[in-house]
Amino acid sequence: MMDTNQPGSSAHEIFEHFMYEVREKHKIIKGLIKHHFKKISFKMTEETSREEFRSRVENLAEYTQLKDYLQDYFHKYFQQKIKSKK
């Protein structure tokens, strides 16, 4: 248990700050990918494979610097957004 007389952030405050940063990074990368797709005139579909998705964003440094599981996440994220619009 934390000593309330001791200065510093609580575990909850640290977690909230971390989650804020995750949401902001997600928003930035999502926007960059969408902008990049518009720039190269690429329209993603439900059938867009992970390999094709990756090939379309291979020149986007912010994406290529992500770990593989996060790159896969964005592929699935955009596929899910397409499916949810139907």
N, C-alpha and C positions, 0 to 999 in steps of 0.2 A: 504494500500500500504506500502511496506517495505521502510524503510529509508536506502538508499544506503551507507550512512556513518556508519551505524551500523554493527559491525562484526557479523558473524553467517551465517548459511546456509539459502538459500532461500527455499521457499515451494517446488519449482521444484526440487532442489537438494535433499531435504529430501525424496520426492516421488521417485526419481530415485534410491536413496540408498535403500529404502524399496523394490522397485521392483527387484533390483539386489539380495537382500537377499532372496526374494521369489523364484526367478529363481534358485538360488544356492541350496536352501533347496529342491526344487522340484527335481533337478538333483540328489542330494544325495540320497533322499528317493527312487526315481525311480531306481537308480543303486542298492541300497540295496535290493529292492524287486526282481529285475531281478537276482541278485546274489543268493538270497535265493531260488528262484524258481529253478535255476540250481543245487544248492546244494541238494535240496530234489527231484530232477528229476521230477518237475511238469511242464507240458506244458499247459498253459492257452489256452482256445478256446473261440469263441464267446458265446458259451452256458454256460460258467462258471458262476455260480450264485454268487451273492454277498456273500451269506453265505459260499459257498465253498472257494471263494477267501479269505475271512476273516479267515476261519479255516486254510488255508495254510500259512498265515502270522501271526498267533496268537503268535508265539514265537519270532517275530521280534519286539523288544522293540520300535524302532524308529517309527514303523507303529502303534503299539497299543497305543502309547502315543498321537497320533493324535486325533483330535475331529472327531466325527462320520461323519460329512459332508465331511471332508478331506479323511477319509478312503473310503467313497463312491466315491469320486472323483477319487482316484487311481484305483479303480475297473473299473469305466467307462473309464478312460484314457487308461488302457491296453486293454479293449475291443475295443475301437475306433482304437487303433493302429493295432489290428488284422484285423478289418474290412477294414482299409485303405490299407492293404497289398494285398487284394484280387483283 
